[in-house]
Amino acid sequence: MTALGGGGAGRAARPDMAACSQITSMEAKTSRDHLKVHKMKKKVLRKQSLVIANAGLGNGMSRNQLLRIVEEYGEVETLLMPPNKPYSFVKYETTEEAKKAFDALNGKEVTLEDCGQNIVLYINFVEKVSLQNAVPTSLPPGLTVIEKIISPEEERRMLENIEWIGDEDTQSAQKNLKHRRVKHFGYEFRYDNNNVDKDKPLPGGLPEICNLFLEKCLKQGYIKHKPDQLTVNQYEPGQGIPPHIDTHSAFEDEIISLSLGAEIVMDFKHPDGHTVAILLPRCSLLVMTGESRYLWTHGITPRKYDIIQASELGQKVGTITADVGDITLNRRETRTSFTFRKVRRSPCNCIYSSVCDSQKGQQRLVQPSFPHNEMEASKLEQEYVHKVYEEIATHFSSTRHSPWPRIVEFLRSLPTGSIVADIGCGNGKYLGISEDLYMVGCDRSKNLVDICGEKHFQAFVCDALSVAIRSGSCDACISIAVIHHFSTAERRLATIRELARLLRPGGMALIYVWAMEQEYKNQKSKYLKEKNGSKGKEKEINTGTTQRLLTDQVPGSSSQDSASSDQLINDLKDEGCDARPVGADSKLPVHTNRTSFQSQDLLVPWHLKGGTKKKEESVDTVLVPADSKESQEVSPVFHRYYHVFCEGELEAVCRSLDCVRVQKSYYDQGNWCVILEKL
């Protein structure tokens, strides 16, 4: 019985043990889940930020409405609303307030005030919100906005003066376009050819009330010339106008536009892709001259709401930045614009030939010529910069050994561990200056980059207009003898802007360009000093130690592209620059080596070494016409495009960028130089 009892007891114990094991496993899992939930709750309790889905500028939620909703549950420290996104972020002063908002708002249905649509809010906790605000931008050059230029009573009278329904044949030409209603006075602007018929003025001229307004603007100095053409546009909410540049051949420089009835955001865009959104308040006057009139496109995006600065709503004109902590939606209302222009009586000869219809049709008689547009500029640089440096890379590298002292001084002044990009590094002669720096180079020439690789330097092939380096990742950048290889002002400026993009705030950039002034403060540059050899014979040194010392002072250490400023030629003439700008239809002059420059845009010869002489041997080459038979027998000649800079030009270009500050500018052996700091 004991045995049976023992056996029975033993058999009964086995299922009990299995059950206990299963229970223990379940308890352990439950315990882990509880622990996980406890940790999650504990983690949530430490969070003060919430993401609110379905409540963003992108789906019609205004800052004012959302702020009222979230403020019911506590003190709001920050409310971030990314532009065009259907979500927002809110940070409370305490985690208790954040939890209170989470419990109350998650799954709650609300009605959008502006459109009456019902939406459901979805809330969750977030660890950290990191949204990069856009850098504040400045107005395009030549653009001004005058607020409250007329009173509400004057606005009412001007709007009542326009009769949209009436006798079209007596006063003006009226059109109903796809995007807006339009009425013309003085001259009709023809949308079929984007021009005006200058020989067929409309009867009646400009309305008298408009003439009085223009006289007021002239008297107060807001405009310089009285317009003779008026286009009145009326926009309903949701309507817009495509991006455009007012036809150069149709109208003079100064174009002004009066905004009545409502405020609007107008978008401006530079050919390099840089955009600026500008708030035009009600009763304000937009004045476009120079670059903003001739080069930048302007337009109004068709939409029912504008994204504007919340703190400046109805108060202040300015550029609209993507400050996620200070933007909101502004519902559009019916707006009427009065745009005044002066009809041009002669072809436009502005300096913005790449976008000028008066200059685009001109036929170039000889190649190469100064480029008319972006495509021709790119082609010119491809033929007279990129291809040339690929051909002469080995010989060129053999003449580039000695680093320039002031560039070395700049690099060695940087803190240990600084990340430095050499944009247009050539053969990499600056990449190994200091072991305390992390340096990377890039160049448009593959052959020069290969030479860098042979020296075990880090370098890659790319264009200076679009550098494959993350924004804000560099402590410093250098651009040595690069920007002068770009053939238009727009492209030169774009390259400097690209340099600034690479820098972190507080980062530094050093830029060198070849100077128009090769004799400065009664001192000749080394480039000119080496003009005459022994016994007065003109010599060009092709190899050897002497040449290294000489040619290392001559720019051209890269085949990179770049871009500088624009409308500076006329201004710089007044400051003493003797440059003769190349006409839009003129052949680029060929420079005579070791002589003063006679033009800012020119071709500089490079006599390719034959390669038969030893490195230490110097070969004298008689200077003869580059296209003669004798020249071809002596050595192949390549021509490189340059834009040499006048005094003050490089500095002025840099100052036109609002994201950098010119810390220092100086002249160094035939080069203009600036040190920039990223703001």
C-alpha positions as CSV (number, residue, x, y, z in Angstrom):
1,M,0.0,0.0,0.0
2,T,2.9,2.2,0.8
3,A,4.4,1.2,-2.5
4,L,1.2,1.8,-4.4
5,G,0.7,5.0,-2.6
6,G,4.2,6.0,-3.3
7,G,3.8,5.1,-6.9
8,G,0.5,6.8,-7.2
9,A,1.9,9.9,-5.6
10,G,4.9,9.8,-8.0
11,R,2.6,9.5,-11.0
12,A,0.4,12.3,-9.9
13,A,3.4,14.6,-9.4
14,R,4.4,14.7,-13.0
15,P,1.4,16.6,-14.4
16,D,1.6,19.0,-11.5
17,M,5.2,19.9,-12.3
18,A,4.3,20.5,-15.9
19,A,1.4,22.8,-14.9
20,C,3.7,24.6,-12.5
21,S,6.3,25.1,-15.2
22,Q,3.6,26.5,-17.6
23,I,2.3,28.8,-14.9
24,T,5.8,30.0,-14.0
25,S,6.4,30.7,-17.7
26,M,3.2,32.7,-18.0
27,E,3.9,34.6,-14.8
28,A,7.4,35.4,-16.1
29,K,6.0,36.7,-19.4
30,T,3.3,38.7,-17.6
31,S,6.0,40.1,-15.3
32,R,8.1,41.1,-18.3
33,D,5.1,42.8,-19.9
34,H,4.3,44.6,-16.7
35,L,7.9,45.7,-16.5
36,K,7.9,46.8,-20.1
37,V,4.7,48.8,-19.6
38,H,6.1,50.2,-16.4
39,K,9.3,51.3,-18.1
40,M,7.3,52.7,-21.0
41,K,5.0,54.7,-18.7
42,K,8.1,55.9,-16.8
43,K,9.6,56.9,-20.1
44,V,6.5,58.7,-21.2
45,L,6.3,60.5,-17.9
46,R,9.7,62.0,-18.7
47,K,8.5,63.3,-22.0
48,Q,7.1,66.8,-22.5
49,S,6.7,66.8,-26.3
50,L,3.8,65.5,-28.4
51,V,3.3,65.0,-32.1
52,I,-0.2,65.9,-33.3
53,A,-1.1,64.2,-36.5
54,N,-3.9,65.6,-38.7
55,A,-3.3,69.1,-37.3
56,G,-0.8,70.9,-39.5
57,L,-0.5,73.7,-42.0
58,G,-0.6,71.1,-44.8
59,N,-4.2,70.2,-44.0
60,G,-5.7,73.5,-43.1
61,M,-5.0,73.9,-39.3
62,S,-4.0,77.4,-38.5
63,R,-1.5,78.3,-35.7
64,N,-4.1,80.3,-33.8
65,Q,-6.6,77.5,-33.7
66,L,-4.1,74.8,-32.7
67,L,-2.6,77.0,-30.1
68,R,-6.0,77.6,-28.5
69,I,-6.6,73.8,-28.5
70,V,-3.3,72.8,-26.8
71,E,-3.2,75.7,-24.4
72,E,-6.3,74.3,-22.6
73,Y,-4.1,71.6,-21.0
74,G,-1.1,73.5,-19.8
75,E,1.6,76.0,-20.4
76,V,2.9,75.6,-24.0
77,E,6.6,76.1,-24.3
78,T,6.9,75.6,-28.1
79,L,4.5,74.9,-30.9
80,L,6.2,73.9,-34.2
81,M,4.3,73.7,-37.4
82,P,6.5,72.5,-40.4
83,P,5.4,74.2,-43.7
84,N,3.1,72.1,-45.9
85,K,3.0,69.1,-43.4
86,P,-0.2,67.6,-41.9
87,Y,1.3,67.4,-38.4
88,S,2.7,69.6,-35.7
89,F,4.7,69.3,-32.5
90,V,3.9,70.8,-29.1
91,K,6.2,70.9,-26.0
92,Y,4.7,71.6,-22.6
93,E,6.4,73.0,-19.5
94,T,5.8,69.8,-17.6
95,T,5.3,66.1,-18.4
96,E,2.1,66.1,-16.4
97,E,0.6,68.7,-18.8
98,A,1.8,66.7,-21.8
99,K,0.1,63.6,-20.4
100,K,-3.1,65.6,-19.7
101,A,-3.2,66.8,-23.3
102,F,-2.4,63.3,-24.6
103,D,-5.4,61.8,-22.7
104,A,-7.8,64.5,-23.7
105,L,-6.9,65.0,-27.4
106,N,-5.9,61.6,-28.8
107,G,-8.8,60.6,-31.0
108,K,-10.7,63.8,-30.5
109,E,-12.7,65.2,-33.4
110,V,-12.4,69.0,-34.1
111,T,-13.6,71.3,-36.9
112,L,-11.2,73.3,-38.9
113,E,-12.2,76.9,-38.6
114,D,-11.3,78.1,-42.0
115,C,-13.0,75.4,-44.1
116,G,-15.5,73.7,-41.8
117,Q,-14.0,70.2,-42.3
118,N,-14.0,67.7,-39.4
119,I,-10.7,66.0,-38.6
120,V,-9.6,63.5,-35.9
121,L,-6.5,64.3,-33.9
122,Y,-4.0,61.5,-33.2
123,I,-1.4,62.2,-30.5
124,N,1.8,60.4,-29.4
125,F,4.8,61.2,-27.3
126,V,8.1,62.0,-28.9
127,E,11.6,61.9,-27.4
128,K,13.0,64.9,-29.2
129,V,12.0,67.3,-31.9
130,S,14.8,68.5,-34.1
131,L,13.6,70.7,-37.0
132,Q,16.1,73.0,-38.7
133,N,14.9,76.5,-39.4
134,A,15.7,78.1,-42.7
135,V,18.3,80.8,-42.6
136,P,16.7,84.3,-42.8
137,T,16.9,85.6,-46.3
138,S,17.2,89.2,-47.6
139,L,15.2,90.8,-50.4
140,P,16.5,90.3,-54.0
141,P,18.9,93.1,-55.0
142,G,17.1,96.1,-56.4
143,L,13.8,95.2,-54.7
144,T,12.0,97.4,-52.2
145,V,8.5,97.3,-50.6
146,I,6.9,100.5,-49.2
147,E,4.1,99.9,-46.7
148,K,0.9,101.9,-46.3
149,I,1.7,104.1,-49.4
150,I,-1.9,105.0,-49.7
151,S,-4.8,105.4,-47.2
152,P,-7.8,103.0,-47.1
153,E,-9.9,105.9,-48.6
154,E,-7.5,106.2,-51.5
155,E,-7.5,102.4,-51.9
156,R,-11.3,102.5,-52.1
157,R,-11.3,105.2,-54.8
158,M,-8.7,103.5,-57.0
159,L,-10.7,100.2,-56.8
160,E,-14.0,101.9,-57.7
161,N,-12.3,103.6,-60.6
162,I,-11.8,100.3,-62.4
163,E,-15.0,99.2,-64.3
164,W,-14.7,95.5,-65.1
165,I,-17.9,95.5,-67.1
166,G,-18.3,98.2,-69.7
167,D,-17.3,99.4,-73.2
168,E,-14.0,97.7,-73.9
169,D,-13.3,99.7,-77.0
170,T,-13.4,103.2,-75.3
171,Q,-11.0,103.0,-72.3
172,S,-8.9,99.9,-72.2
173,A,-8.3,96.4,-73.3
174,Q,-10.0,94.0,-70.9
175,K,-9.4,90.2,-70.8
176,N,-10.6,87.3,-68.8
177,L,-7.6,85.1,-68.4
178,K,-7.5,81.6,-66.9
179,H,-6.0,82.7,-63.7
180,R,-7.3,86.3,-63.2
181,R,-9.2,89.3,-64.7
182,V,-6.9,91.8,-66.5
183,K,-7.4,95.3,-67.7
184,H,-4.8,97.4,-69.6
185,F,-4.3,101.2,-69.8
186,G,-1.9,103.2,-72.0
187,Y,-0.7,100.2,-74.0
188,E,-2.1,96.7,-74.2
189,F,0.2,93.9,-73.1
190,R,-0.2,91.0,-75.6
191,Y,0.0,87.6,-74.0
192,D,0.5,85.9,-77.3
193,N,3.9,87.3,-77.8
194,N,4.6,88.8,-74.3
195,N,5.1,92.2,-75.6
196,V,3.3,95.5,-76.4
197,D,2.5,97.2,-79.6
198,K,4.4,100.4,-79.1
199,D,2.8,102.1,-82.1
200,K,-0.8,101.5,-80.9
201,P,-1.5,103.3,-77.6
202,L,-4.9,102.7,-76.1
203,P,-7.2,105.7,-76.0
204,G,-7.5,107.7,-72.8
205,G,-4.1,106.9,-71.3
206,L,-3.8,106.1,-67.6
207,P,-6.7,107.0,-65.3
208,E,-6.4,110.4,-63.6
209,I,-6.3,108.9,-60.1
210,C,-3.4,106.8,-61.1
211,N,-1.5,109.8,-62.6
212,L,-2.0,111.5,-59.2
213,F,-0.6,108.5,-57.4
214,L,2.4,108.4,-59.7
215,E,3.1,112.1,-59.2
216,K,3.1,111.4,-55.5
217,C,5.6,108.5,-55.9
218,L,7.9,110.7,-58.0
219,K,7.8,113.6,-55.5
220,Q,8.6,111.3,-52.6
221,G,11.5,109.6,-54.5
222,Y,9.9,106.1,-54.6
223,I,10.3,106.0,-58.4
224,K,12.6,107.7,-60.9
225,H,10.5,107.7,-64.0
226,K,6.8,108.1,-64.7
227,P,5.3,105.0,-66.3
228,D,3.0,105.1,-69.3
229,Q,1.5,101.6,-69.1
230,L,-0.8,100.1,-66.5
231,T,-2.0,96.5,-66.1
232,V,-4.7,95.9,-63.5
233,N,-5.1,92.3,-62.3
234,Q,-7.8,91.0,-60.0
235,Y,-7.2,87.7,-58.3
236,E,-9.8,85.6,-56.5
237,P,-8.7,83.4,-53.6
238,G,-6.9,80.4,-55.0
239,Q,-5.8,82.1,-58.2
240,G,-2.2,83.1,-59.1
241,I,0.2,84.0,-61.8
242,P,3.0,81.8,-63.3
243,P,6.6,82.7,-62.5
244,H,7.9,85.1,-65.1
245,I,10.3,88.0,-65.9
246,D,8.7,91.0,-67.5
247,T,9.9,91.1,-71.1
248,H,13.1,93.1,-71.3
249,S,12.4,94.5,-74.7
250,A,8.9,95.6,-73.8
251,F,9.6,97.7,-70.6
252,E,12.3,99.8,-69.0
253,D,14.1,99.0,-65.8
254,E,11.7,100.2,-63.2
255,I,8.5,98.2,-62.6
256,I,6.2,99.0,-59.7
257,S,3.1,97.1,-58.4
258,L,0.5,98.3,-55.9
259,S,-1.4,95.7,-53.8
260,L,-5.0,96.5,-53.0
261,G,-7.8,94.7,-51.3
262,A,-5.7,92.0,-49.5
263,E,-2.1,91.0,-48.8
264,I,-0.3,88.3,-50.7
265,V,2.9,86.2,-50.7
266,M,4.9,86.6,-54.0
267,D,7.6,84.1,-54.8
268,F,10.9,85.3,-56.3
269,K,13.5,82.9,-57.8
270,H,17.1,83.3,-59.0
271,P,18.4,81.3,-61.9
272,D,20.6,79.4,-59.5
273,G,17.5,78.0,-57.8
274,H,17.6,80.4,-54.8
275,T,14.0,81.3,-53.8
276,V,12.6,84.1,-51.6
277,A,9.0,84.4,-50.6
278,I,7.9,88.0,-49.8
279,L,4.9,89.2,-48.0
280,L,3.2,92.2,-49.9
281,P,0.8,93.8,-47.4
282,R,-2.4,95.5,-48.4
283,C,-1.8,99.1,-49.7
284,S,1.9,98.5,-50.2
285,L,4.0,99.3,-53.3
286,L,6.5,96.8,-54.7
287,V,9.4,98.4,-56.7
288,M,11.6,96.2,-58.8
289,T,14.8,97.5,-60.4
290,G,18.1,96.1,-61.6
291,E,18.7,92.4,-60.7
292,S,15.3,91.9,-59.2
293,R,13.6,93.2,-62.3
294,Y,15.8,91.7,-65.0
295,L,17.1,88.4,-63.5
296,W,14.7,87.0,-60.9
297,T,11.4,85.5,-61.8
298,H,8.3,86.5,-59.8
299,G,5.0,84.9,-59.5
300,I,2.0,84.0,-57.2
301,T,1.4,80.3,-56.4
302,P,-2.3,79.4,-56.9
303,R,-3.6,78.4,-53.4
304,K,-6.2,79.5,-50.9
305,Y,-3.8,80.0,-48.0
306,D,-0.4,81.6,-47.7
307,I,2.2,80.5,-45.1
308,I,3.4,83.6,-43.4
309,Q,5.2,84.7,-40.3
310,A,2.7,84.6,-37.4
311,S,4.4,87.4,-35.5
312,E,4.2,89.7,-38.5
313,L,0.6,89.0,-39.5
314,G,-0.8,92.2,-40.9
315,Q,2.0,94.2,-39.4
316,K,5.3,94.0,-41.3
317,V,6.6,93.4,-44.8
318,G,9.5,91.0,-45.3
319,T,10.7,87.6,-46.5
320,I,8.9,84.5,-45.3
321,T,11.3,82.0,-43.7
322,A,10.4,78.4,-42.7
323,D,10.6,79.2,-39.0
324,V,8.5,76.3,-37.8
325,G,8.0,78.2,-34.5
326,D,6.6,81.3,-36.1
327,I,4.6,80.5,-39.2
328,T,0.9,80.1,-39.7
329,L,-1.8,80.0,-42.4
330,N,-3.3,83.2,-43.8
331,R,-6.5,82.8,-45.8
332,R,-6.4,84.7,-49.1
333,E,-9.0,87.3,-50.1
334,T,-9.7,89.0,-53.4
335,R,-6.7,91.1,-54.3
336,T,-6.2,93.7,-57.1
337,S,-2.8,94.8,-58.3
338,F,-2.0,97.9,-60.2
339,T,1.3,97.2,-62.1
340,F,2.9,100.3,-63.7
341,R,5.6,100.1,-66.4
342,K,7.3,102.4,-68.8
343,V,7.4,101.2,-72.4
344,R,10.9,100.7,-73.9
345,R,11.7,102.6,-77.1
346,S,15.0,100.9,-77.9
347,P,16.5,97.4,-77.5
348,C,17.5,96.3,-74.0
349,N,21.3,96.2,-73.4
350,C,21.2,95.1,-69.8
351,I,24.0,93.0,-68.3
352,Y,21.7,90.0,-67.8
353,S,22.1,88.7,-71.4
354,S,21.3,85.1,-70.4
355,V,17.7,86.1,-69.9
356,C,17.4,89.1,-72.1
357,D,15.2,88.7,-75.2
358,S,16.8,91.7,-76.9
359,Q,20.2,90.0,-76.8
360,K,19.2,86.3,-77.3
361,G,18.5,86.7,-81.0
362,Q,21.9,88.2,-81.9
363,Q,24.1,86.0,-83.9
364,R,27.6,85.4,-82.8
365,L,30.1,85.9,-85.7
366,V,33.1,84.2,-84.2
367,Q,33.7,81.5,-81.6
368,P,34.3,81.6,-78.8
369,S,32.2,84.6,-77.7
370,F,30.9,85.8,-74.4
371,P,28.0,83.4,-73.5
372,H,24.4,84.6,-74.0
373,N,22.8,82.1,-71.6
374,E,23.4,79.3,-69.2
375,M,23.7,76.7,-71.9
376,E,26.4,78.7,-73.7
377,A,28.2,79.5,-70.5
378,S,28.4,75.8,-69.7
379,K,29.6,75.0,-73.2
380,L,32.2,77.7,-73.0
381,E,33.6,76.4,-69.7
382,Q,33.5,72.8,-71.0
383,E,35.6,73.7,-74.0
384,Y,37.9,76.3,-72.5
385,V,38.3,75.1,-68.9
386,H,37.3,71.5,-68.3
387,K,38.8,69.9,-71.5
388,V,41.9,72.1,-71.3
389,Y,42.8,71.0,-67.7
390,E,42.2,67.3,-68.7
391,E,44.8,67.8,-71.5
392,I,47.4,69.7,-69.5
393,A,46.9,68.1,-66.1
394,T,50.3,66.4,-65.9
395,H,52.3,69.5,-67.1
396,F,50.1,71.8,-65.0
397,S,50.7,69.7,-61.9
398,S,54.5,69.8,-62.5
399,T,54.3,73.6,-62.1
400,R,52.2,73.6,-58.9
401,H,54.5,72.8,-56.0
402,S,54.9,75.7,-53.7
403,P,51.9,76.6,-51.5
404,W,51.2,80.3,-51.2
405,P,52.3,81.5,-47.7
406,R,49.1,83.3,-46.7
407,I,46.9,80.3,-47.6
408,V,49.2,78.1,-45.5
409,E,48.8,80.7,-42.7
410,F,45.0,80.5,-42.9
411,L,45.0,76.7,-42.8
412,R,47.4,76.5,-39.9
413,S,45.4,79.0,-37.9
414,L,42.4,76.6,-37.8
415,P,41.8,74.6,-34.7
416,T,43.2,71.0,-34.5
417,G,40.7,68.5,-35.9
418,S,39.0,71.0,-38.2
419,I,37.2,69.5,-41.2
420,V,38.4,71.4,-44.3
421,A,37.2,71.2,-47.9
422,D,39.4,72.4,-50.8
423,I,36.9,73.1,-53.6
424,G,39.0,73.1,-56.8
425,C,42.0,71.3,-55.2
426,G,43.9,70.8,-58.5
427,N,46.9,68.5,-57.8
428,G,46.2,68.8,-54.0
429,K,49.1,70.9,-53.0
430,Y,47.2,72.2,-50.0
431,L,45.7,68.9,-48.9
432,G,48.8,67.9,-47.0
433,I,49.6,71.2,-45.4
434,S,48.8,70.1,-41.8
435,E,48.3,66.7,-40.2
436,D,46.1,68.4,-37.6
437,L,43.4,69.0,-40.1
438,Y,41.0,66.6,-41.8
439,M,41.1,67.7,-45.4
440,V,39.2,66.5,-48.5
441,G,39.5,68.0,-52.0
442,C,37.4,68.0,-55.1
443,D,38.1,69.1,-58.7
444,R,36.3,69.1,-62.0
445,S,39.3,67.5,-63.6
446,K,39.5,63.7,-63.3
447,N,43.2,63.7,-64.2
448,L,44.1,66.2,-61.5
449,V,42.0,64.2,-58.9
450,D,44.0,61.0,-60.0
451,I,47.2,62.9,-59.3
452,C,45.8,63.7,-55.8
453,G,45.2,60.0,-55.4
454,E,48.7,59.1,-56.3
455,K,49.8,61.4,-53.4
456,H,47.4,59.5,-51.1
457,F,45.2,62.5,-50.6
458,Q,41.4,62.2,-50.2
459,A,39.8,63.8,-53.3
460,F,36.9,63.3,-55.7
461,V,35.5,64.6,-58.9
462,C,32.7,67.1,-58.8
463,D,31.6,70.5,-60.0
464,A,32.0,73.6,-57.7
465,L,28.4,74.5,-58.4
466,S,27.2,71.3,-56.8
467,V,29.5,69.8,-54.2
468,A,28.6,66.4,-52.9
469,I,29.3,67.3,-49.3
470,R,26.6,67.6,-46.6
471,S,25.4,71.1,-45.7
472,G,27.0,72.6,-42.7
473,S,29.6,69.8,-42.2
474,C,32.8,71.8,-42.8
475,D,34.7,74.0,-40.3
476,A,36.5,75.7,-43.2
477,C,36.6,75.8,-47.0
478,I,39.2,77.1,-49.4
479,S,38.6,78.1,-53.1
480,I,41.9,79.0,-54.6
481,A,42.0,80.2,-58.2
482,V,38.6,78.6,-59.1
483,I,35.8,81.2,-59.3
484,H,37.5,83.2,-62.1
485,H,36.9,80.2,-64.4
486,F,33.1,80.8,-64.5
487,S,31.9,82.8,-67.4
488,T,28.8,84.5,-66.0
489,A,28.1,86.6,-63.0
490,E,25.2,84.3,-62.0
491,R,27.4,81.2,-62.0
492,R,30.2,82.9,-60.1
493,L,27.7,83.9,-57.4
494,A,26.2,80.5,-57.2
495,T,29.6,79.0,-56.5
496,I,30.2,81.3,-53.5
497,R,26.8,80.4,-52.3
498,E,27.7,76.7,-52.6
499,L,30.8,77.3,-50.5
500,A,28.7,78.9,-47.8
501,R,26.3,76.0,-47.8
502,L,29.1,73.6,-46.8
503,L,30.1,75.6,-43.8
504,R,28.8,75.2,-40.3
505,P,27.7,78.5,-38.5
506,G,31.0,80.2,-37.6
507,G,32.9,78.3,-40.3
508,M,35.4,80.1,-42.4
509,A,36.1,80.2,-46.2
510,L,39.1,81.6,-48.0
511,I,38.7,82.6,-51.6
512,Y,41.4,83.7,-54.1
513,V,40.7,85.0,-57.6
514,W,42.9,86.5,-60.3
515,A,43.0,90.3,-60.2
516,M,42.5,92.7,-63.0
517,E,45.1,95.0,-61.3
518,Q,48.4,93.2,-61.8
519,E,50.1,96.5,-60.6
520,Y,48.8,97.5,-57.3
521,K,50.1,100.4,-55.1
522,N,52.9,101.0,-57.5
523,Q,54.1,97.4,-57.1
524,K,54.0,94.9,-60.0
525,S,52.9,91.4,-59.3
526,K,55.4,88.5,-59.9
527,Y,53.3,87.7,-63.0
528,L,54.4,91.0,-64.6
529,K,57.9,91.1,-63.0
530,E,58.9,88.0,-64.9
531,K,57.9,89.5,-68.3
532,N,61.4,90.4,-69.4
533,G,64.2,87.9,-69.3
534,S,68.0,88.6,-69.6
535,K,69.1,91.2,-72.1
536,G,65.5,92.4,-72.5
537,K,64.3,89.4,-74.5
538,E,60.7,88.3,-73.9
539,K,60.7,84.8,-72.5
540,E,58.2,82.3,-71.3
541,I,59.6,79.8,-68.8
542,N,58.1,76.3,-69.2
543,T,59.8,74.1,-66.7
544,G,62.3,74.1,-63.8
545,T,62.6,75.6,-60.4
546,T,62.4,79.2,-61.6
547,Q,59.0,78.5,-63.2
548,R,57.7,76.8,-60.1
549,L,58.3,80.0,-58.1
550,L,56.7,82.0,-60.9
551,T,53.8,80.0,-62.0
552,D,52.7,79.2,-58.4
553,Q,51.8,82.9,-58.2
554,V,49.6,82.6,-61.3
555,P,46.0,81.5,-60.8
556,G,44.6,78.5,-62.5
557,S,45.3,75.8,-60.0
558,S,42.0,74.1,-60.8
559,S,39.6,73.4,-63.5
560,Q,36.6,73.9,-61.2
561,D,33.6,75.9,-62.1
562,S,32.3,78.8,-59.9
563,A,30.1,82.0,-59.9
564,S,30.4,85.5,-58.6
565,S,28.4,88.7,-58.6
566,D,26.4,90.5,-61.2
567,Q,25.8,94.1,-61.9
568,L,29.1,95.3,-60.7
569,I,30.9,96.4,-63.8
570,N,29.4,99.9,-64.0
571,D,29.8,100.5,-60.3
572,L,33.4,99.3,-60.4
573,K,34.2,101.6,-63.2
574,D,33.5,104.5,-60.9
575,E,35.9,103.0,-58.4
576,G,38.8,103.1,-60.9
577,C,38.6,99.7,-62.6
578,D,39.8,100.0,-66.2
579,A,38.1,96.9,-67.3
580,R,36.7,96.8,-70.8
581,P,33.7,94.4,-70.6
582,V,33.3,92.0,-73.5
583,G,30.2,92.7,-75.5
584,A,27.5,90.0,-75.6
585,D,28.3,89.4,-79.2
586,S,32.1,89.9,-79.1
587,K,34.9,87.4,-79.5
588,L,36.8,86.8,-76.3
589,P,40.2,88.4,-76.6
590,V,43.4,86.3,-76.3
591,H,45.7,87.6,-73.6
592,T,49.4,88.1,-74.1
593,N,51.2,86.3,-71.2
594,R,53.0,88.5,-68.7
595,T,51.2,91.7,-69.7
596,S,48.6,93.8,-68.0
597,F,45.0,92.7,-68.6
598,Q,43.0,94.8,-71.1
599,S,39.7,93.0,-70.5
600,Q,37.9,91.3,-67.6
601,D,36.8,88.3,-69.7
602,L,39.5,86.7,-71.8
603,L,41.4,83.6,-72.9
604,V,44.8,82.9,-71.4
605,P,47.2,80.7,-73.4
606,W,48.9,77.6,-71.9
607,H,51.9,76.3,-73.9
608,L,52.0,72.6,-73.3
609,K,55.5,71.2,-72.4
610,G,56.7,68.6,-74.9
611,G,58.0,66.3,-72.2
612,T,61.4,65.7,-73.7
613,K,63.4,68.0,-71.3
614,K,64.6,67.0,-67.9
615,K,62.7,68.5,-64.9
616,E,65.6,70.8,-63.9
617,E,66.1,72.1,-67.4
618,S,64.5,75.4,-68.5
619,V,63.2,75.7,-72.0
620,D,62.8,79.1,-73.6
621,T,59.9,79.4,-76.0
622,V,59.7,82.3,-78.5
623,L,56.4,84.0,-78.3
624,V,54.7,83.9,-81.7
625,P,51.0,84.0,-82.7
626,A,49.2,81.1,-81.2
627,D,47.6,80.0,-84.5
628,S,50.7,80.2,-86.6
629,K,52.5,77.1,-88.0
630,E,55.6,78.0,-86.1
631,S,53.7,78.1,-82.8
632,Q,52.3,74.6,-83.4
633,E,55.8,73.3,-84.1
634,V,57.2,74.7,-80.9
635,S,54.4,73.5,-78.5
636,P,50.7,72.9,-78.5
637,V,48.8,75.9,-77.1
638,F,45.6,75.6,-75.1
639,H,43.4,78.6,-74.1
640,R,41.7,78.8,-70.7
641,Y,38.8,81.1,-70.0
642,Y,39.2,83.6,-67.1
643,H,37.1,86.4,-65.6
644,V,39.6,88.6,-63.8
645,F,38.2,90.6,-60.9
646,C,38.4,94.3,-60.3
647,E,39.2,95.8,-56.9
648,G,36.2,95.5,-54.7
649,E,34.2,93.1,-57.0
650,L,34.8,89.9,-55.1
651,E,34.1,91.5,-51.8
652,A,30.9,93.1,-53.1
653,V,29.7,89.7,-54.4
654,C,30.3,88.1,-51.1
655,R,28.5,90.9,-49.2
656,S,25.4,90.3,-51.4
657,L,24.9,87.0,-49.6
658,D,23.1,87.4,-46.3
659,C,24.4,84.1,-44.9
660,V,28.1,85.1,-44.7
661,R,30.1,88.0,-43.3
662,V,33.3,89.3,-45.0
663,Q,35.9,89.1,-42.2
664,K,38.8,90.2,-44.2
665,S,39.8,91.2,-47.8
666,Y,43.2,91.8,-49.2
667,Y,45.5,91.7,-52.3
668,D,48.1,89.0,-52.5
669,Q,50.5,88.9,-55.5
670,G,48.1,89.6,-58.3
671,N,45.0,88.1,-56.6
672,W,42.0,89.5,-54.8
673,C,41.2,87.5,-51.6
674,V,38.5,87.4,-49.0
675,I,38.0,85.5,-45.8
676,L,34.3,84.8,-45.1
677,E,32.5,83.7,-41.9
678,K,29.2,81.7,-42.1
679,L,26.5,83.4,-40.0
